[in-house]
Amino acid sequence: MSLLTFTDRVKDLVKDGSNINYKVKFAFEEGVVHVDATQQPDQVSNEDKDADTTIHMSLNNANKFLDGQLNVTMAFMTGKMKVDGSMGVAMKVAKFVESKQ
């Protein structure tokens, strides 16, 4: 799946608001997806902007995450996901994604 497809999936996911209230960046080899959830509505772009938390993983694993096929805790413990910034924010993102499945 492409970066553009992942970006579109994230836009669809947050279209009604996420209530995350932080800036979150998903960082991939292919590029980034930045979600500014401090604004209403949430703003999603592929610009490499500053974020409160950056989640590093492969694009393949990120899509599994959105599909509910990747356990965030296990992904972190096994090195499939790395977090720069607040782990609490990353968990808030995970809970939001789970609530949309």
C-alpha positions in Angstrom: 0.0 0.0 0.0 1.3 3.5 -0.9 1.9 6.5 1.3 -0.9 8.3 -0.4 -3.3 5.5 0.3 -2.3 5.4 4.0 -2.7 9.2 4.1 -6.2 9.0 2.7 -7.1 6.3 5.2 -5.9 8.5 8.1 -7.9 11.4 6.7 -11.0 9.3 6.6 -10.4 8.0 10.1 -10.2 11.5 11.7 -12.8 13.2 9.5 -15.2 13.5 12.4 -12.5 14.5 14.9 -10.1 12.4 16.9 -10.0 14.2 20.3 -6.3 13.3 20.5 -5.4 17.0 21.0 -1.8 16.5 20.0 0.4 16.6 16.9 1.4 13.1 15.8 3.6 12.1 12.9 3.9 8.6 11.3 7.4 8.3 9.9 8.1 5.8 7.1 10.9 5.3 4.6 8.5 6.5 1.9 7.7 9.7 3.7 5.5 11.0 6.6 1.9 11.5 7.6 1.4 14.4 10.0 -1.8 14.7 12.0 -2.5 18.0 13.7 -5.3 17.0 16.1 -5.0 20.3 18.0 -7.1 21.9 15.3 -10.8 21.3 14.4 -11.1 19.6 12.1 -7.9 17.5 12.4 -5.4 18.4 9.7 -3.6 15.6 7.9 -0.7 16.2 5.5 2.5 14.7 4.2 4.5 17.6 5.4 7.4 16.8 7.7 6.3 19.2 10.5 7.2 19.1 14.2 5.0 16.7 16.3 4.5 15.9 20.0 5.0 12.3 19.2 6.6 10.5 16.1 5.7 6.9 15.5 8.2 5.0 13.3 7.2 1.8 11.6 7.0 0.3 8.2 4.2 1.3 5.9 3.1 -2.3 5.8 2.9 -2.5 9.7 1.1 0.9 9.8 -1.6 -0.5 7.5 -1.9 -3.6 9.7 -2.3 -1.2 12.7 -5.2 0.6 11.0 -6.7 -2.8 10.1 -6.5 -4.0 13.8 -4.0 -6.7 12.8 -1.0 -5.2 14.8 -0.9 -5.2 18.5 0.8 -1.9 19.4 2.3 -3.1 22.7 3.8 -6.2 21.0 5.0 -4.1 18.0 6.8 -1.8 20.4 8.3 -4.6 22.4 9.5 -6.4 19.3 11.0 -3.3 17.6 8.4 -3.1 14.8 7.4 0.3 16.1 9.5 3.0 17.8 8.2 6.1 19.4 9.9 9.5 19.7 8.1 11.6 22.3 5.3 10.6 24.6 4.4 7.0 24.7 1.1 8.2 26.3 0.2 10.0 23.2 1.1 7.0 21.1 -1.2 4.9 23.2 -4.0 7.5 22.9 -3.6 7.2 19.1 -3.8 3.4 19.4 -7.0 3.6 21.5 -8.6 6.0 19.0 -7.8 3.7 16.1 -9.2 0.7 18.0 -12.4 2.6 18.7 -12.8 3.1 14.9 -12.5 -0.6 14.0 
